[in-house]
Amino acid sequence: MKKAQDEKRGGRRQGRGGVGASVERELERLRRRFEVFRRTHGPGSRIPDGLRAAALAALDRGASEGDLRRACQATSGQLRQWGAQLRRGGEKEAASAEAVARVFDVVDDQAVLESTPSGEPSSPELELRLGGWAVRISQLGG
């Protein structure tokens, strides 16, 4: 009887679809975040990656796709696209993390260090060579 009364009033029962209370709270927080975003940004604005990731995390924690679509006011296609972009972004980050670090050989050229004129104190220089460029750093006399 209670279920029938809720449906007549258009109300939604809590715990729908076996979703736990923590997921319900998460969906409510997510709904508010999307609401604030939509109030402060114009129609057609790109939804930030943080909001997209939060929506997908709620889905991973057991929220139903229907509840998530209602909370975020998003379509099924958008949710799929967000998931695909998140996966691609993770792959790109992993690939770029490997490519970012370059290790250069350190060459201690003693002949250069010892060839300074006898009147000047010998100070080491640091040289970085990139393609046709060389950057040298040396200590100023002081």
C-alpha positions, 0 to 999 in steps of 0.5 A: 500500500505504501508503495502504491501511495508513493507512486501516486504522489510521484515520489521515489522510494529510498533504496531503489534498486538495492542501492545503499544509503551511502550511494544515495548520499553520494548521488545527492551530493553529485546532483547538487554539484551538477546543479551548481555547475549548471547555474554558474555555466552557460548551456553547452559548457564542457563538464569538468573532468572532476565532475565526470570522474565523480559521476563514473565513480558513483556508477562504479560504487553501485549507483544505477545508470538511471539514478545517475542520469537523473542526478547528473541530467546526462544521457546514456551516451554522455556517460559512455563517452565520459567513460571512454574519455577517462580510459583514453586519458589514463592511457595517455597519462601512462604513456606520457609519464614514461616519455617525460623523463629523459636521462642525459649522460653526465660527462666530466671533462677534466681536460676542460676543467684543468685548462683554465688560465693559472690566474683564475680559480678553476670552477666547474661548468654545467653544460646541457646540450639539446640538438643544436643548442648548448646551455652552460652554467658556471659559477661567477667569480666572487 
